[in-house]
Amino acid sequence: MLPGDPFNESIRIRPRPGLMVLFPGWLKHFVHPHTGTGTRISIAFNIAYKEPDGAKAG
C-alpha cells in the first residue's frame, strides 16, 4: 500500500454539525468548494501518540 492511495478507493463524507473527521496526514484528500450561505469553519491540528514510560507493547 502506498501513502495517499489506500485500497485505490474514494470515500465521500457529508458534513453535519458536530462531525469530526480524523485521518493520517499522508492520506490524499480535498474538499469541494463551499457554495452555501453560511460560513465554512475548518480546524486542522497535528496529534502524536507517545508510549508512556514503562509501558509494554502488546
C-alpha positions in Angstrom: 0.0 0.0 0.0 1.3 3.4 -0.9 0.7 6.5 1.3 -2.2 8.6 -0.2 -3.7 5.7 -2.1 -5.4 3.3 0.4 -7.0 0.5 -1.5 -7.5 2.8 -4.5 -11.0 3.8 -3.3 -12.7 7.1 -2.7 -14.8 7.9 0.4 -17.3 10.8 0.5 -18.2 12.3 3.9 -21.2 14.5 4.1 -20.6 17.3 6.7 -23.0 17.8 9.6 -22.9 19.9 12.8 -20.5 18.4 15.4 -18.8 15.9 12.9 -15.1 15.5 13.4 -13.1 13.5 10.8 -9.6 12.3 11.7 -7.2 10.8 9.1 -3.5 10.3 8.8 -1.6 13.2 7.3 -0.3 11.2 4.3 -3.8 10.5 3.1 -4.6 12.3 -0.2 -7.6 14.5 0.4 -9.6 17.5 -0.8 -12.8 19.4 -0.2 -15.3 20.7 -2.7 -15.8 24.5 -2.9 -18.2 25.9 -0.3 -21.4 27.1 -2.1 -23.6 27.5 1.0 -24.7 30.8 2.5 -23.2 30.1 5.9 -19.6 30.2 7.0 -17.4 27.2 6.5 -15.2 26.6 9.5 -12.2 24.2 9.2 -9.8 23.4 12.0 -6.6 21.4 11.4 -4.2 20.1 14.0 -1.5 17.5 14.5 -1.5 14.9 17.1 1.1 12.3 18.2 0.9 9.4 20.5 3.8 8.8 22.9 4.0 5.4 24.7 4.0 6.0 28.4 7.4 5.3 30.2 7.5 1.7 31.3 4.6 0.6 29.1 5.0 -2.8 27.4 4.0 -3.4 23.7 1.1 -5.7 23.2 
